[in-house]
Amino acid sequence: MDVLQQQIDAQQAPQRKTFGTFAGVFTPTVLTILGVIMFLREGWVVGNAGLLGAWIIILLACAITFFTGLSMSSITTNIRIGSGGAFSIISQSLGLEVGGSIGVPLFFSQALAVAMYVFGFREGWQWIFPEHPAILVDLGTFVVILLIASISTSFAFKIQYVIMAIMAAALISVAGALFKTPLSGEIAWFGSYPGSPENNFSGTSFWVVFAVFFPAVTGVMAGANMSGELTNPKRSIPLGTMSAIVLTTLIYLGLALWLALVATPEELVNNYTVMIDKALWKPIVLVGLLGATFSSALSSLIGAPRILQALGEHKILLRNSFFGKLSKRGEPMNAMAVTAVIVLLSLLMRNLNAIAPLITMFFLITYAMINVVVLIEQNLGLLSFRPTLRVPMLVPLLGAAGCFFVMFLINATVSLMSIAIIVAFYIVLLNRRLEAPFGDVRSGLFAAVAEWATKKVTKLRYDNERAWQPNILVPIESPKEVRSAYRLLYSLSYPKGSLKILGLSTGGELALLSKRLPDIVQNFYQEGIAASSAIVEGDNYGQSVLASMQALRAAFFRPNTVFLTLNETKSRDEDLAQFIRKAKEYKLGTVLFVPFEKVGLGLEKTINLWIGDRSPDWNMSMDLGNIDIAVLCSYVLKRNWEARLNMITTVVDPQYTSQAEEFMNRLAELARLPKDARTFVTNKSFEHYLNDAPHGDLNIFALAADDANLDKLRAMSGQLRSACIFTVDAGMENALA
């Protein structure tokens, strides 16, 4: 029945028309890169930097996008890229949270870029028809672009073919000027950076000129944004993108030489329309200028809704079903409508200069993240990363570094703002607990870090007293054993400890353990505790626990403390006593929990730490004996419960009372226990003082491994009328470290 339903759904799903390399990637990428800056600012670049300086600027800028294009090409040959272009690439590597935090601002940037290109088109239009009202030109241009994009993507691409032909004719007209226009004379190889008319030629610098030119070479994602509608994206994106980058780089280099030949540096820095003025046939170059802005706006209006649709499809947004819906022709019409509204509102703002740098930053961060994805996957060395197009590690490294460098070169303040916005989106999406339909490499990334850390740890002393954290092994036969001790386990291990729950199937509890343990682990995980579980099948409870304790000694991140529960039934007393003795042999500390009836941990407001009579030797040293875990547990529980801590000791011989008091005060000081901890020293016997001691919701005692009289421990809990824990040190803990 499920197979039949899938077939029906597949037949009813919108059938998208797919595109090849030339139409889907090469054409939109070329038309987006060859834009207004080529026509109106490249001459200014050559006039300031000279021909050699301009070539260096062009090659440096194109190298960054070339490396980014290579990285994108490599990763797309390794994954089944879905819709959304960069969003899909980043999500499949670093997760939906990272992909969404990049994708949301990228969508808005792509949408607002439409308005910017429309403004650019209007400036060119008004140069021909200065009497036409600006607002009407903007709205009319946008309506035409929207109609073309809404009819179908196929129709929009056919329009782009016309624009491509116009651009080619414009470049031919420019090249033909060499046969008509007198050459300027000697080429100026090095420029003096006089500046621009806007700053009264007060001078500029190489990097300022570079920052002005760099937006010209962006647009390498124009084809990748169509990833969901490409017939073979693994082939089309690398081939179309890289060929477009190489071709446009050669065009920019050739135009720089042409400009240096046909005009003097003074002409180039004074006249932004020098390319039109020097062309063989001016009208076609002017139409090419208009076509450049028109095609860039059209590409952005086609790409932005596809990003929005992909975000909705993966439930990144609110009302995801609306945004993710496709029309019967496979077009994201709902996303297109929303994008159109955003563009219209931005057109009515009349000026995007304030946010224009932010748009550039989001594009650059996206390019940088593409490089970072490849860099991470290459370094992880996972078997899943086997792209058919491999690139040296230097490629994504230089690509990412170049993108971040250009960001802060253009505007450091706006760069930090854009990064902060993306981090904010990431935090919001992280709390959404998104579920991706695909795997990513985050687990591999953290595993690689853990493996590296493990190798480092193995070279150091495992019994490093200062590195001790409560990493607790909890052997159980039934899930209810964890539930009854849940609060205590949480309080002992939070925030940096860990829990390994060992389910022992010796009496037919296998099915129940298999069902409940993952839920219990998930509960701890949601509370911020690193928890894991395993099930061991065996015939004998005691032998199974001992075998597991022995096996875990070979683990890299092995537990250092075993948590046992002493119940009212005595069926396991012999095993528990053996565990306590063997744990010390296996370098494991012990925490034995004795619950009191149904009271549990009471109000979790008061903790009593009992220190045994040390008479006649109350001297303080770094070796506290067997009380380190008891002291450390007291501190952890007091902190997590925000409870009051009472430190109690009994001294039978009154002559040692002052020494005992001094020891208790020094212990509190050297163990860095909270200053509000109270000290109680009494000359009553231990057994008698149990009745008179301050009430504690939990009483903590140190226990000798060879003195585990379990009946006596139960009696103490009953006499105190509260839960108790009894600890045995492994010898690797130090409360004073």
N, C-alpha and C positions, 0 to 999 in steps of 0.2 A: 504493500500500500504506500509506504514511504517513497519507494522508487518511482511509482506511478505519479505521486504528487510532485516529486522533483521534476519529472518530465513535463508535467502540466505547467509548473511554475516557469520552467526554462522556455516553454513555448510562448507563455504570456509576458515574459520579461521584455522590456524595451530593447529592440535590436538597433544598436548603434552602427552607423556607417563608419568604417575605419579608413585610415589614411596611410599612405606610404611615407617613405623618407623625404621625398622632395616636397610634397604638399604639406605634410604634417609637422616636419621639423626644420628642414633646410630653409624653406621660404620664410616662415615667420621669424626664424632666428636672424637671418640676414637682414630682413626689413626692420627688425627692432634695433639691431646694432648700427645699421647705417641710418642715422637720424639727423636731428637738427644740428647737433654739434659738428658733424662732418661738414655741413653746408655753411654754417655761420661762425664756428669757432676754431676750426683746424688752422685756418690762415692766421688767426691771432696767436695760436700756439707756436707756429713756425716763426712768426715775426718776433716773438719774445725769446724763444729758445734757440733759434737758428735751425738749419736743417738737421744737423747731427743731434742737437739737443732734442728736437721734435721726434726724431727717429727713436732716441733712447726712451722718451716719454711714451711713445706709442708701443714700443716693444715691451717695456716694463708693464704697462697697463694690460696689454694683450696677453702677456705671460701669465698674469694672475688669473685671467679668465680662461686661458688655455689650460692651465693646471686644474682649475675647477672643472672645466669641461672634460678633461681626462678622468678626473676622479668620478664625476657623475657617470661617464661612459663605462668605467670599470664596474661601479656598483650596480648599474642597470643590467649588466651581463651576468650578475650573480643572483638576482632576485626576480620574482614574478611581480614586476612593478604594477601597481594598480593606478587608479585615477588620483589626480592631485599632484603629480610631478614630485617636487621636492618634499612635500608632506609625506607622500608614500615612501620615498627613499629613507627619510630620517626615521619615520615611525617603525619601519621594518627592521631597523638596526637598534635604535635607542628607545623604542617604545612609543605608544600613542601620546603619552604625556609630553615628551620632548617634541615629537612631531606636531602635536596640536599647538604647543606653545610657540612654535615657529610658524605653523600654518595659519593661525588666526591673524596675527599681524601681517603676514605675507599677503593674505587675501585683501585686507584693507589697503595695503600698499599698492597692490595690483589695481584695485578699484580706483583709488585716488590718482594713480598714474594716468588713468584714462582722462581725467579732468585736466591734468597737466599737459598731456599731449593735445587735447582739444584747444587749450589756451595757446599752445605753440602754433597750431594750425591757424587759429584766428589771427595771430600776429602776421603770419605770412599772407593771409587773405586780405587783411586790411592794408598791407603794403601795396596790393594791387587795387583794392577798392576801399580807400580810406573813409569814404562816406558811410559805409555800412555799419550799423550799430553793433557794438561788441557783443552784447547779450544775445542778440538775435543770431549772430554768426555762431556763437558758442552752442546755443540750443539747437539751431538747425543742423550743425555738424554732428552733434550728439545723436539727434533723432535719426539721421542717415546711418550713422555707425550702428546704432541700436537695431534699426530695421534690418541691416545686412546681417548682423550677428544673430538676430532672432529668426530670420528665414531659415537658415541652416548653416552649419559649420562649412559644409561643402560649398555653398554659395559664397561665403566669406572668403574661402581660400581661392575661389575663382577671381574674386575682386583683387586679392593679393597678387595673383598672376599679372593682372593689368598694371598694378603699382610696380611690381618687379620689372616689367618691361619699361615703364616710364623711368625708373631709377637707372636701368641700364642705358637708356637713351641719354639721360642727363650726364652720366659718366662719360659716354662717348662724345657728347658735346663739349665736356670739359677737356678731354684728351685732345680733341680736334683743335682746340685753341692754340696748341703748340705750333700749328701750321699757319696761323693767322696773326696771333698776338706777338708783338716784338718782345723778345726775352729781356729780362731785367738786367742782365749783365752777369757780373760775378756772383756766384752763390754765397750767401752768408751762412757759413757752417756753424758758427757759434753766435749766439744772441747776447744782447746786453740787458735783456729783461726790463724794458722801459715801462711796462704796465699796460694800462688800458685807458680809454677816454673817461671811463667812470671815475678813476682815481687821479685824473689829470696827469697821467703818465708819471706818477711819483715813484714808480719802480715796483717790481714784484720779484718772485724767486722761482726756482726750478719746481719746488714742491707745490707752490700755489698753482702754477700752470698745470702741473700734473693733476691736481685735485679738480681743476676745471675740466680737463679732458677726460678723466677716468669714466664718468657716467656714459660716455659715448660707447664704450665697449661692453657695458652691461647688457643684459638681454639674452644671456646664454640659456636661460630657463624657458624661453618662449616656446620652444618645441617640446621640452620635457613636460610642460603644463598640460599638453595634449596626451599624456601617457595612456590615459584610459581609452583613447580613441585611435590608437595606432595599431595597425595590423600586426606589426612585429616590433614592439618597442625595444627589445634587446638589440636589434640590429639598427633600427631607425634612429634612436636617440644618439648612440655613439657616432654613427656615420654622418647623420645630418648635422649634429651640433659641431663636431670637430671640423667638418668641411666648411661650414659657415664661418667658424672662427678663423680658420686659415685664410679663406677668401677675403673676409673683411679686413683682416690684418694687412694683407697685401694691398688692398685698396687704400687703406689709410696711409701706408708707407708710400705708395705711388702718388697719392694726392699731395703728400707733404713735399715730395720732389717737384711736382708740377707747380705748386704754389711758390716754392723757392725760385723756380725758373721764370715765372710770368710776372712776379711782383717783387718790389723791394720790401725790406723789413718795415719801413715807414708806412707803406701802403697796407701791409698785412695787419698791423696793429691798429691802424686808424679806420679801416674799412671792413666791417664784418661781412659785407656782401661781395667781397672781392671775387669769390668763386663764380657768382652769377655775372658780375660785370666783365670778367675775363673769358667767359665761356663762348664757344663758337656760336651757339644759338641760345640766347638768354631765356626765352620763354620755357623751354623744356627743362632747364635747370630749376627755374622757379616752380614749375609744376612738380618736379622731383622733390623740392623742399616741402611742398604741401603734401605730396604723397608719402614722404617719410613720416611726418607727424600723424597723418591719417592712418597709415598702416600700423604704426606703433599703438595708437589708440584702439584700433580694431583688434590687434593681437592681445592687448591687455584685457579688453572687454570679452574676448573669447576665453582667455585663460582664467580670469578671476572667478567666474561662476563655477568652473570645474574644480577649483580649489575648495570653494564653499560647499559644493555638492559632495566632495570627498570627505570634508569635515563632518557634514551631516550624516553621511553614510556610516561613519565610524563613531557616531554619537558623541562628538566632541562638543556640540553646541546645544542650545535649548531648541525645542521643536525640531528635533533631528529628522523626523520622517518627512517634514515639509521641505527642508533644505536638501535632503538626500534623494528626493523623488526625481525621476526622469520621465520625460514625455514619451509618447508612443514611438517617436522617431529617435529616442535615445538622447534627447537634448535636455540639459538641466534648466528647464524653463523657470522653475520657482527660484532657483539660485540666480538666474539671469535677471529676474524681476527685482529681487532684493539688491543685486549689484547695481542695476539701473537707478534705483532710488538713491543709493549712496552716491553715485556719480552725479546725479541731478542736484542733490543737496550741496555737494562740493562745488559744482559749477556756480550755484547761487551765492557761494561764499565770495566769489570773484577773485580771490587771491590765495594761493596755496604756498606762498613763499615761506610762511612760518613753519609748515610741516613738510616741505619738500625735502630738507635734509634727513628727516626721520624716515621718509619713504626709502631714500637711498640706503640708509643704515639697515633697514629690515632686509633689503635685497642682499646687502653684503653679508649680513649675519647668516642668511640662508646659504649663500655660496660657501661661507666659512664652515658651516655645519656639514655640508656635503663632503668637504675635505676631511673634516674631523671624523665623520662616519667611516670613510675609507681608511684613515690612519688607525682608528681603533680596531677595525676588523682585521687589518693586516697584522697588527701587533699581537692580537689575541691568538692568531695561528689556528683558528678553529677549522675543522674539516669542512664546515658548511661554506666557508669563504673560498671558493674556487672559481673566480670570474674567468670568463674566456678571454677578457682583455685585462691583462695584468699591467700595473704601472709600478715603477720604483717608489719606495717609501718617501723619497725626497719630493715627489710630485704633490701628494696631498699636504705634506708638511709646509712646502713653500706656498701652496695655494691658500691654506688656512692662515699662515702668518701674513701673507700679502693682503688678504681681506681685512684682517684686524688692523694691520698697519694703515691701510687706506682709510678705514673708518675713523681712527683717531687723528689721522692727518687732516681729514676734511673738517671734522668738528668733534673734539673730545667730549664736550658736554652732552651733545646730542647722542653720541655713541653710548655713553653711560646711561642716558635716559632710555634708549632703545633696549639695552641689555636688561635694565630694571623692569621694563614692561614685559619682556619675554619671561623673566624669572617669575614675575607675578602671575602670568598666565600658567606657568608650569606648576606653581604651588596650588592654584585653583584646580587644575586638572588632576593633580596628584590626589587631592581629597575626593575627586569624583570616582576613584577606583575603576578606571576604564578597563574593559575587557577587549583585547584585540583578537581578531580571527586568525592572526598569524603569530608566529614566534618572533622573538628578537634576540639580540646578543647580550642583553643586560646581564642575564645570569652568567653567561660566559665571561663577561667583563669582570663581574665580582668574583667569579671563580678564579680567574687569572690573578686578580689582586690577592685573593686568599692563598693561592698557590705560592705566589711570591712571598707573602708574609710567612707562610709555613716554612719555606726554605730558610728564611732568615731566623725564625724561631728555633729551628732545629740546631742552629749554630750557637744558640745561647743556652743558658741554664734554664731547664724547665722549672726548677724549684726557685724561681726568682720571686722572693717574698714581696717585692714592691709591685709585681705584675699580677698578684692574686686577685681573682674575681670569683664570685660564687657560680661555678659551672657545675650544675647539679644533675646527677643521675637519679632517676625516680623509678625503681622497679615496682610494677604493680601486677596484680592478677585480674583486677576488675576496674573499669572506669570510675566507679564510685569512690575508689581510694584517692583519685586525683581530685574529684569534686569536693570531697570532705576536707582536703588540705589545700584547696585552690588559693585561698587568700594568703596563706602562709608562704606557699611556693612563689606566688607573685611578689610578695613583699620582700622575700629573701633575694630574688634574682633581679628585681628592677633597680636601675635601668640598664646596666651594662652586663649583667650575668646572662646565663643561658640555662635551658632545661633540655635534658634528653630523657624522654619518657620511654621506658622499656616495658612493653606489654609481654607478660609471660603466660602463654597458653598451655596450661597443664591440666585443666579440668573442663574442657569443652567451651571455653569463653572466646575461642578464636573469632567467630563471626561477629560477636559483640565488640571485641577489641578492634577488629578491622573497620567496623562501622563508626565507633565513637572516638577513637584516638585522633583521627584527622580533624574532627570538630574541636576537640579539646586543644590540640596544637594551634588551630586557627584562632581560637579564643585568646590564647596567650599571645599569639602574633599580633592580633588587633590591639592588645594592650601594650605593645611595644617590647615584648619579650622574645628573644631568639629561642624558639622551641622547635624540637624535632621529635619524631617517634619511630620506634621499630618494634616488631613483634617477633618473639622467639618461641618456637614450639618445643616442648620437652615434656618428659614424664615426671621430672622431679623439680619442684620449685627451687629448692636450695641450690642444687647443682647447676640449674639454668642461670640463676643469678650470679653465682661464682664464676661460671664460664664466661658470662657476658662481661663481668668486671675485669677478668683477665684479658679478654679480647680487646676491650677498649683501651688497654694500656698501650696498644700499638697504634691507636688513632692519633692523628696530628693534633686535632682540637679535642683532646680527651677531657672528660669530667674530672674535677678535683675533689668532689664531695658527693657522697651517696646519701639520699634522703629516704629514711625508713619511717614507717608508722607503726606504733605499738597499740594494737587494739585490745578490747576487753577479752576477746577469745585468746587462748594460749596455744593454739594449734601450731603457730609459727615461731614460738619463742626460741626453740633450739636453733632454728635457721637464722633468726635475727641475731642471736648471740654470736653465731659463727660469722655472720656478715661483718659485724662490728670488729671482731678480731682480725679477719682476713683483710678488711678495708685498709687497715694501717699497713699491712704487709704490701698491699698493692698501691701504696702512696695515695690513698684516698681518705679524706676526712669523712666524718660521719655526723649527720644531724638526725637524731631520733625524736620523732614527734609523738607526744602522748596527749591526745585530745581528752578533754574533761566532759564527760557525758554529752549533752547536746548544746552546751554553751558555746562551743567553738572557741574563737579568740576574743570573746567578750566585746568590749567597746573599742579595743585597740588603742587605748589611751595611756596605759601604764605597762612598763616592762621592768621586771626585776632580774638583774644580773647577779648571780651568786658566785662568790669567790671562796674557794675552800680555805680552811685554816692551814696556814703555811708555817706555823710556829715550829721551831724557834727562828727559822730563817725567813725574815720578811724583807730581805735586801732586794732592791730593784736591779734587774739586769735586762739585757736585750732578749734573753731567753726566759719567757714567762712560764715555761712548763707546758701544761696541757690546756691552757685557757684561751689560746689565740682565736680559735673559731668562735668560741662563746662571746668574746669581746667584739669581734668583727660583726657577728650576727646581731648583737645588741645595737651596735651603731647603725647598721643598715635598716633594721626594723624601726628604730627610733626616728630616723630620717624619713622613712617612707610613711610611717603612721603619724608623724608629728606628735609623738608621744612623750611622756615623762619617763626618764630612766632613773631607776634606783639601783645603786651598787651596794650589795649586802655581803657581809662576812661575819662569821662567828669565831670568837677567840676564847677558848675555854680558860686559858691561863691569863688572868688580868695583867700580868707584868708585860705582856706583849701587845697590849691594847694600843698604846701610842704608836708603836712601830707599824701595827696593822693600819691605823688611820693614815699615817704618813705614806704607806705603800698605796693605799686606795687613792689618795689625792695625787700621788705621782703617776699612778696608772692612768687616771683620768686625764692628766696633763699630757703625758707622753703618748698616749693612744689618741690624742686629739678628740676626746669625747666632748660633747656639748657642755658648755659651762653651767647649764642648769641641772646637770646630773647631780643627784643627791647621794650621800654616802651614809650607810648604816653599819656601825660596828657594835656588836653585842658580845657579852660574856656568857650568854646562855648557850647551852649545847645546841647543836644543829637540829636535832630531832625536836627539842622543845620550842625552838624559835620558829619552826615552821608554822606553828599555831598563832604566833604573835607578829609575824612579819607583815610589812605593809602589803596591802592587796596589789596584785599585779594581774593584768589580763593575760600575760604570758610570763612564765618563769624560765630562766635559762641557766643551765648547770653544765659544768665541764664534767666529763665522765671518763674514767680510766678504761681502756679497751679490754683489760682482763678482769674488770669488776662490773660486768653488765648483769646485775641482779634485776631482771625485768619485773618481777613481782614487787620488789622494793620501789622501783620507779613508778609503777602504777599507784602504789600506796602514797607516794609523795604527791602525785597529782591530785589524788583524792583528798589528802590532808590540806593542801593549799587551795583546793576547790577552784583550780584554774588549769588551763592547758600548760604543758611544759615541753621544752626541747632540751635534749641532752646531747652534748657535742663531744667528739673525740678528734683531736688534731691528727693530721697526717705527718706533720713535721715540716711542711713546706709553707706554713702560714706564719705571719708575724704581725701582731696587732700594733707593734711599735714602729714598723718599717715605713 
